[in-house]
Amino acid sequence: MNKIRIIGFVLFIAGVILMLTLENDMTDFISGLLIGAGIGLLVTGRLKSSSK
């Protein structure tokens, strides 16, 4: 596992924990962003595309 995927996993877990522990509209929005970014980084495994 590379660093970017580990960061994605941490963001995903942080978003899930935030969603389950706090009950507020803004925290739901932030946890959704964290979960989305985490899944995106887990799937792609890189931050920018390489143009060759």
VEXMAR-160200 format. One record per residue (C-alpha): chain; residue number from 0; x, y, z. Coordinates in steps of 0.001 Angstrom, whole numbers, always signed. Each point is the difference from the previous one (the first is absolute). Layout:
site kette: A nr: NUM px: X py: Y pz: Z $
...
END
This chain:
site kette: A nr: 0 px: +0 py: +0 pz: +0 $
site kette: A nr: 1 px: +1362 py: +3377 pz: -904 $
site kette: A nr: 2 px: -269 py: +3197 pz: +2044 $
site kette: A nr: 3 px: -2917 py: +1443 pz: -1968 $
site kette: A nr: 4 px: -2164 py: -3078 pz: +555 $
site kette: A nr: 5 px: +825 py: +14 pz: +3701 $
site kette: A nr: 6 px: -1051 py: +3660 pz: +178 $
site kette: A nr: 7 px: -3209 py: -906 pz: -1837 $
site kette: A nr: 8 px: -708 py: -2770 pz: +2483 $
site kette: A nr: 9 px: +595 py: +2348 pz: +2938 $
site kette: A nr: 10 px: -2322 py: +2629 pz: -1521 $
site kette: A nr: 11 px: -2671 py: -2633 pz: -557 $
site kette: A nr: 12 px: +200 py: -1288 pz: +3585 $
site kette: A nr: 13 px: +33 py: +3554 pz: +1403 $
site kette: A nr: 14 px: -3113 py: +849 pz: -2021 $
site kette: A nr: 15 px: -1861 py: -3075 pz: +1206 $
site kette: A nr: 16 px: +931 py: +646 pz: +3640 $
site kette: A nr: 17 px: -984 py: +3660 pz: -311 $
site kette: A nr: 18 px: -3330 py: -949 pz: -1554 $
site kette: A nr: 19 px: -811 py: -2518 pz: +2714 $
site kette: A nr: 20 px: +1029 py: +2109 pz: +2999 $
site kette: A nr: 21 px: -1268 py: +3509 pz: -781 $
site kette: A nr: 22 px: -3524 py: +1010 pz: -998 $
site kette: A nr: 23 px: +9 py: +3277 pz: -1892 $
site kette: A nr: 24 px: -653 py: +1075 pz: -3589 $
site kette: A nr: 25 px: +3454 py: +1479 pz: -471 $
site kette: A nr: 26 px: +1756 py: -3069 pz: +1400 $
site kette: A nr: 27 px: -2050 py: -2200 pz: -2322 $
site kette: A nr: 28 px: +1200 py: +2105 pz: -2927 $
site kette: A nr: 29 px: +3627 py: -124 pz: +1133 $
site kette: A nr: 30 px: -145 py: -3739 pz: +662 $
site kette: A nr: 31 px: -1461 py: -511 pz: -3466 $
site kette: A nr: 32 px: +2882 py: +1936 pz: -1514 $
site kette: A nr: 33 px: +2526 py: -2019 pz: +1998 $
site kette: A nr: 34 px: -1590 py: -3304 pz: -1000 $
site kette: A nr: 35 px: -156 py: +1034 pz: -3659 $
site kette: A nr: 36 px: +3616 py: +1152 pz: -60 $
site kette: A nr: 37 px: +1092 py: -3146 pz: +1811 $
site kette: A nr: 38 px: -1730 py: -2295 pz: -2464 $
site kette: A nr: 39 px: +1403 py: +1991 pz: -2909 $
site kette: A nr: 40 px: +3543 py: -293 pz: +1305 $
site kette: A nr: 41 px: -440 py: -3685 pz: +805 $
site kette: A nr: 42 px: -1178 py: -797 pz: -3511 $
site kette: A nr: 43 px: +2425 py: +2115 pz: -2010 $
site kette: A nr: 44 px: +3059 py: -106 pz: +2244 $
site kette: A nr: 45 px: +1404 py: +3257 pz: -1356 $
site kette: A nr: 46 px: -640 py: +3725 pz: +220 $
site kette: A nr: 47 px: +541 py: +1196 pz: -3555 $
site kette: A nr: 48 px: -132 py: -1711 pz: -3335 $
site kette: A nr: 49 px: +3158 py: -655 pz: -1933 $
site kette: A nr: 50 px: +25 py: +1172 pz: -3576 $
site kette: A nr: 51 px: +2347 py: -2026 pz: -2150 $
END
